[in-house]
């Protein structure tokens, strides 16, 4: 039996390509988050006793926010449309998702969420019992969720085509580098433990991060 193969991890040295690889890969993280949430949303209505039963609306809302993060202007990365075009065959779904995000999820404007002012009366005496405010909300139907999944997969495929050549250039650069020196003294991702009261700070992530916060 051959011995189990071991691996060492090193950070790729800072460069234009490394920063581009990070930027593109961060878009991929958001797209995969959207895809996972949509898959769970379908399971919540299709699978009996699903552990996410009842979470359909929240999962679709999360998917819409994660997907649209890749397209809206950010202080730390360019919109994904800088690198990937939306094909015509999925453009209608893209517009539907953006509108859903803008009018229903990020802002409460759409009639997909309606709140009524309802008085509760005793059925026999018509005495006033209470006044309540029931809400009726509609989320994306399963057919559109499946179209949304197709859209995300198309965009992921387009992004993979852009990331591929960047990854190959980084592999070549790493192969030519002094890897022993990188392993011995190069930077390593660092988790910095911070107090819980500092959560929500206004720090902006750098284009080539070397540490990330964790809170306790």
Rosetta blueprint (number, residue, H / E / L):
1 X L
2 X L
3 X L
4 X L
5 X L
6 X L
7 X L
8 X L
9 X L
10 X L
11 X L
12 X L
13 X L
14 X L
15 X L
16 X H
17 X H
18 X H
19 X H
20 X H
21 X H
22 X H
23 X H
24 X H
25 X H
26 X H
27 X H
28 X H
29 X H
30 X H
31 X H
32 X H
33 X H
34 X H
35 X H
36 X H
37 X H
38 X H
39 X H
40 X H
41 X H
42 X H
43 X H
44 X H
45 X H
46 X H
47 X L
48 X L
49 X L
50 X L
51 X L
52 X L
53 X L
54 X L
55 X L
56 X H
57 X H
58 X H
59 X H
60 X H
61 X H
62 X H
63 X H
64 X H
65 X H
66 X H
67 X H
68 X H
69 X H
70 X L
71 X L
72 X L
73 X L
74 X L
75 X L
76 X L
77 X L
78 X L
79 X L
80 X H
81 X H
82 X H
83 X L
84 X L
85 X L
86 X L
87 X L
88 X H
89 X H
90 X H
91 X H
92 X H
93 X H
94 X H
95 X H
96 X H
97 X H
98 X H
99 X H
100 X H
101 X H
102 X H
103 X H
104 X H
105 X H
106 X L
107 X L
108 X L
109 X L
110 X L
111 X L
112 X L
113 X E
114 X E
115 X E
116 X L
117 X L
118 X E
119 X E
120 X E
121 X E
122 X L
123 X L
124 X L
125 X L
126 X L
127 X L
128 X E
129 X E
130 X E
131 X E
132 X E
133 X L
134 X L
135 X E
136 X E
137 X E
138 X L
139 X L
140 X L
141 X L
142 X H
143 X H
144 X H
145 X H
146 X H
147 X H
148 X H
149 X H
150 X H
151 X H
152 X H
153 X H
154 X H
155 X H
156 X H
157 X H
158 X H
159 X H
160 X H
161 X H
162 X H
163 X H
164 X H
165 X H
166 X H
167 X H
168 X H
169 X H
170 X H
171 X H
172 X H
173 X H
174 X H
175 X H
176 X H
177 X L
178 X L
179 X H
180 X H
181 X H
182 X H
183 X H
184 X H
185 X H
186 X L
187 X L
188 X L
189 X L
190 X E
191 X E
192 X E
193 X E
194 X E
195 X L
196 X H
197 X H
198 X H
199 X L
200 X L
201 X L
202 X L
203 X L
204 X L
205 X L
206 X L
207 X L
208 X L
209 X L
210 X L
211 X E
212 X E
213 X E
214 X E
215 X E
216 X L
